[in-house]
Amino acid sequence: MTPTPLRVMIGAGEQRWDGWTPTQQTDLNLLEPASFAAYFGNRWADAFLCEHVWEHLTVAEGERAARLVYTYLKPGGRLRVAVPDGNHPDPAYQAVVAVNGPGPAHDHRVLYTLETLTPVFTQAGFTVQPLEWWDTAHTFHHADWDVLDGPVYRSRHLDHRNAAFRAGVGAPGFTSLILDCRRPPASP
Ligand SMILES: C[S@@+](CC[C@H](N)C(=O)[O-])C[C@H]1O[C@@H](n2cnc3c(N)ncnc32)[C@H](O)[C@@H]1O
């Protein structure tokens, strides 16, 4: 019998996706290795999903958190991570996601771009594939990624605010900088 994969959402908040186990900061705290040790014991996750959480950590905390998640991910497994995109062209978007911004952004510590987020994960040992991002010329890029491998709501694919953008007739609504971070299969 094939075991059910252990696919874990970190900082899930209200989000729920079929096949994914939601956890909160009280279960898995990216700043507290002991919370991972208590939750996983000697298990490994097959995959992690983390939407709009890493921007709540400083860069140094984010780097430590990347190394922590790496150690609890099976070799060959994937962390899919999404954060607000510092190159999104809409000033209204930038106002909402700003560092120390309004409402839920009051504790945003960093606003990442592809160039600044990628090394947070490569320094931990991950190989990184960008899935959705804006470049500095405000051009949007996206890979052909599978939602079933880790749904990110605030994405071109799924966010209800992007219907016209998906159809190629309107401006972008709300997108994220999304990366797939893989632990290499043969990693020790
Ligand atoms: C903006 S909410 C995003 C919630 C959900 N992932 C979503 O996309 O709707 C930020 C989440 O990050 C979580 N969070 C903040 N710091 C964290 C940490 N150190 N470890 C784990 N989760 C954290 C918060 O508890 C909160 O659930």
Ligand as a Chemical Component Dictionary entry (heavy atoms), coordinates in Angstrom:
data_LIG
# 
_chem_comp.id                   LIG 
_chem_comp.type                 NON-POLYMER 
_chem_comp.pdbx_formal_charge   0 
_chem_comp.three_letter_code    LIG 
# 
loop_
_chem_comp_atom.comp_id 
_chem_comp_atom.atom_id 
_chem_comp_atom.alt_atom_id 
_chem_comp_atom.type_symbol 
_chem_comp_atom.charge 
_chem_comp_atom.model_Cartn_x 
_chem_comp_atom.model_Cartn_y 
_chem_comp_atom.model_Cartn_z 
_chem_comp_atom.pdbx_ordinal 
LIG C1  C1  C 0  -0.980 37.023 5.839  1  
LIG S1  S1  S 1  -1.217 35.583 6.812  2  
LIG C2  C2  C 0  -1.273 34.340 5.507  3  
LIG C3  C3  C 0  -2.138 33.207 5.880  4  
LIG C4  C4  C 0  -2.369 32.191 4.766  5  
LIG N1  N1  N 0  -1.131 31.486 4.438  6  
LIG C5  C5  C 0  -2.909 32.861 3.537  7  
LIG O1  O1  O 0  -2.223 32.894 2.513  8  
LIG O2  O2  O -1 -4.043 33.351 3.605  9  
LIG C6  C6  C 0  0.385  35.344 7.522  10 
LIG C7  C7  C 0  0.504  34.045 8.296  11 
LIG O3  O3  O 0  1.871  33.856 8.639  12 
LIG C8  C8  C 0  1.899  33.228 9.896  13 
LIG N2  N2  N 0  3.238  33.409 10.460 14 
LIG C9  C9  C 0  3.861  34.574 10.784 15 
LIG N3  N3  N 0  5.059  34.323 11.337 16 
LIG C10 C10 C 0  5.208  32.969 11.339 17 
LIG C11 C11 C 0  6.224  32.080 11.780 18 
LIG N4  N4  N 0  7.319  32.547 12.386 19 
LIG N5  N5  N 0  6.044  30.750 11.625 20 
LIG C12 C12 C 0  4.939  30.260 11.053 21 
LIG N6  N6  N 0  3.923  31.047 10.622 22 
LIG C13 C13 C 0  4.055  32.386 10.758 23 
LIG C14 C14 C 0  0.804  33.925 10.662 24 
LIG O4  O4  O 0  0.412  33.188 11.798 25 
LIG C15 C15 C 0  -0.285 34.002 9.588  26 
LIG O5  O5  O 0  -1.086 32.840 9.593  27 
# 
loop_
_chem_comp_bond.comp_id 
_chem_comp_bond.atom_id_1 
_chem_comp_bond.atom_id_2 
_chem_comp_bond.value_order 
_chem_comp_bond.pdbx_ordinal 
LIG C1  S1  SING 1  
LIG S1  C2  SING 2  
LIG S1  C6  SING 3  
LIG C2  C3  SING 4  
LIG C3  C4  SING 5  
LIG C4  N1  SING 6  
LIG C4  C5  SING 7  
LIG C5  O1  DOUB 8  
LIG C5  O2  SING 9  
LIG C6  C7  SING 10 
LIG C7  O3  SING 11 
LIG C7  C15 SING 12 
LIG O3  C8  SING 13 
LIG C8  N2  SING 14 
LIG C8  C14 SING 15 
LIG N2  C9  SING 16 
LIG N2  C13 SING 17 
LIG C9  N3  DOUB 18 
LIG N3  C10 SING 19 
LIG C10 C11 SING 20 
LIG C10 C13 DOUB 21 
LIG C11 N4  SING 22 
LIG C11 N5  DOUB 23 
LIG N5  C12 SING 24 
LIG C12 N6  DOUB 25 
LIG N6  C13 SING 26 
LIG C14 O4  SING 27 
LIG C14 C15 SING 28 
LIG C15 O5  SING 29 
# 
